[in-house]
C-alpha cells in the first residue's frame, strides 16, 4: 500500500474538479478524499496499491477533461491513510 498527497493548481475550482475526481475514483481500488483549498488549489489524498494509485492519478492528469484545467501539481509520498473508506469529497 502507498499513499500520495497531491496539490493541483490552475483553474481547478468551479469546474467540477472534485466531483469528476470522485467519479473517476469509482473505477479504481483506491480510498481517499479531495477538497478545495482556500487559495484556489485542490488537495487530493489517496491510498491503495501502487498500480491503482498511479493509474488513478494518470487518469486524472492525462486522460480526463480535468487535464486541461491543471497548470501544476505537487506530489508527496505520505503514510497510507488509516480509517478511510471509499473516496469522498471533503468540505
C-alpha positions, -999 to +999 in steps of 0.1 A: +000+000+000+011+035-008-004+069-004+000+103-021-009+138-013-014+159-045-020+196-048-035+206-081-030+242-093-047+260-122-084+266-129-093+237-106-122+252-086-156+259-100-152+234-129-164+202-112-129+190-104-138+174-071-169+157-085-152+144-116-123+131-094-147+112-072-164+097-103-130+086-117-122+070-083-151+046-088-131+028-115-101+021-092-094+003-060-084+034-041-095+052-009-092+088+000-106+123-004-104+155-024-111+191-013-108+227-023-082+248-005-087+285+004-061+298-021-078+282-051-060+249-054-074+214-048-059+188-025-062+151-030-051+123-007-053+088-020-042+054-008-041+019-025-018-005-043+009+013-063-005+003-097-040+015-087-029+049-073-006+055-103-033+046-128-059+068-109-036+098-110-028+092-146-065+091-155-070+125-138-040+142-153-037+127-187-069+110-198-098+131-183-112+165-192-096+177-160-062+177-176-070+210-194-075+228-161-043+216-143-014+240-146+007+224-120+008+197-094+028+188-064+030+152-053+041+140-019+045+105-005+026+102+027+018+073+051-011+051+039-045+066+051-060+048+081-097+046+087-107+060+053-135+042+035-142+048-002-134+081-019-151+113-007-153+150-012-143+169+019-156+203+027 
